[in-house]
């Protein structure tokens, strides 16, 4: 699914170059559950942003389904993000005054798929039920607990049936019980065939994955099956 070779990412701030990633090479196969760990500033989120097309590398090669990302326009990348990828973030990124239904519906409204209102409604209800929030369907997001908000974020990530889910510290704002529930949902999705790429600073959370990549100073320190 993903092959990157000799990735380098430099940031230019006030005339100073900071290298966030240095010579990263890895492969991720369809159906894997990969956790990326490392200390603050090690390049975890930068790598996730590049893998998910939210940023481009300074140097190196990236192949997504054997197609070079260098050959894709920003419009192409946006289309692939919408069709192939789902995103779950630490800060939930929900519309607080909108209902659970409306938040989960949002990606469908931007989708290129022509879905009837009836089918859209049925799909939203089924996806929200899959994360255990069918009773909260028409509750405003800002009235939910942190764990419930993250469940909504997962439902929103799933609504377009992506093949790969990127999760950046998805349990970072949650208590341990809620965090475990969220990870159980992600593990179940992986068992159903979804590829999961997770960034975390918590080894307990990383233990849900099947493969652990540890970054240090922008380089891969280790890459092991767990």
N, C-alpha and C positions, 0 to 999 in steps of 0.2 A: 504493500500500500504506500509506504513512505520510504524513500532512500535519500539521505543527505550525505554529501561528501565535502569535507574540508570547509565547513561553514565558518565564516568569520563575521562578527558584527561589531562595528565600531560606532561609538556615539561622539559627536563633535559638540562640545559645549564651551563657549567663550574661547575658542581657538585651541582648546585642549582635547586631544583624542583619548577616549577611554575605550579599551577593548573589553566588551562584555562576553563575547564568545570567541574562542580561539581553536580553530582546526577541529570542529565537531563533525564526526562521521558516525552514522548509525542507520539501521534499518528497522522498520516497524511493520510487522505483518498484520494482515486483516485478522481481527478477532483477538488480538493481544490486549492485555491489561497492564499498562506500563506506568510506574510511578517514577517521578523525577524529584530527587531530593538534593539538598545542599544548603550551606549556610547562606544568610542574607548577602546578596551581591554576587552570588556564584553564577548567575545567568539563567536560573530556572525559568522565570517568567519570560525572559527574552527569547529563550529557545521555544517555549510554548507559543509565543506570539508569531514567531517565524513559521513554525510547523502548521499553524492554523491560518496562515495568510494575513494576519493582522499587521505584519511587518515584513520587510524583505532583508535578506542578509547583505552585508557589504561585499563579501566574496563567497565563493563556493557554489556547489550545485545542489539543487533540490528537485527530486523527481516524485510526482504524485501520480500513482497508477501508471508509472513508466513515462509520464509526460513531463518534460522539463518545465519547471515553473517560470524560468527565464523567458520562455516563449509565450507566456500568458499575459494578457493585458489586465489592468485593474478591474475592468468589467468582467473578464473571464474569471478572475479570482473571486469576485463577489458572487458570481453565479455558482461556483463550486462550493463556496462557503454556505450558501443558502441551501444547496441541494444535498451536500455530502456531510456537513459538519453541524454539530450542536455545541453550545457553549454554556458552561456553568461557572459562575464567578463567586468569589468570597463575599462580595458586597450585594449579591442577589440581583441588582440592576432591574428591579421591578418598578412599575408605575404605581406609586403608593395609593393614589386615589382611584385607580382602576380595579375592577374585580379580578378574581382569579381567572374567570372565563376570559375576560378582555386581555389580560396579560399573556395567557397561553395562545390566544387567537392571533396575536400580533405578527408572528413570523408567517402565518398563513396569508395575511393581508399583503405581505411583501413578496410572497411566493409567486413564481411564474406559472405554477400549476393552477388550472382553472377548476376550482372546487365549488360546488353549489353550496348555498347557505345551509341546506338540510344536512348535507354530508359534512360540512365544516362543523356544524353544531354537534353532530354525532361523534366526530373524531375528537373534538375538544373534551367532551364528556368522558369518553373512553380513556383518553390520555391522563386526565386529572384523576380518574378513578384508579388508574394504574399506580399512582403515587399516593393513594389513600386519602385524597382530599375531596371526594365527591360531595361531601356535606358542606364544603366551603366554597362551592363553585361561584356563588354570587356575593361573596364577602370581599370587601375591599382589602387589597394587599397590606395596607398599613395597619390592619387590625389582626394580622396573623403573627404567630410566634416566629422566631428565627428559623427553627426547623421546618415549620410549615412554609415559610417564604422560600427556603431552599428547595423544597419539594415542588413548589410552583415553578421555580427556575429550571428544575430538571424536566418537568412536563413541557415547558416552553421549548427546551432544547430538543425534546423528542418529537414535537408535533409534526415536523416535516420528515420524520423517519430517517434521520441521518445515519450513515454508516460508522461515523467516528464522533466521539464526544470528547471535548477538551474541558478539563475541570481544573481551574486555578484556585488552589486553597479552598475547596468547596465547604470544608468544615471549620474554617478559621474563625468564624464568628458564632460558632455553635457550642453548646455544652457537650460533654462527652456522650450522653445518651442520644441526643439529636444527631451528633456526628456519626455515631454508629449506625443509626437508622438510615442516614443518607448514604453511607458507604455500602450498606446492605442492598439498597436500591441499585447503586452503580454496579455492584458485583453481580446482581441478578441480570442486569442489562447485558453485561459481558458474557454471562452464561448463555444468553439468548443470541449471541453473535456480534454484539456491538463492540467496536474497538474503543478502548478507553485510554486516554493519556492524561495523567493526573499529576499536578504539581502540589507538593506538600512539604511542610517542615517537620511533620509528625510521623515518626517511624511506625507507630501503631496504625495510623491511617494507611501508610504505605504498605503495610502487611496484607492488605486486601488485594493488592496487585499480584501479578504472577512474575513480574520482572521489575527490577529496581536499578535505575540509573542514578549515580551520584555525581554531581558536578562540584568542582572546586576551582575557583579562580577562572571560570569560563571554559574549563576543560572537563572532559569525562574522566573522573577518577576511577570509577568502576561501573560495570554493566553486568548484572548477574540475574539468573533465574532464581526466584524465591518460592 
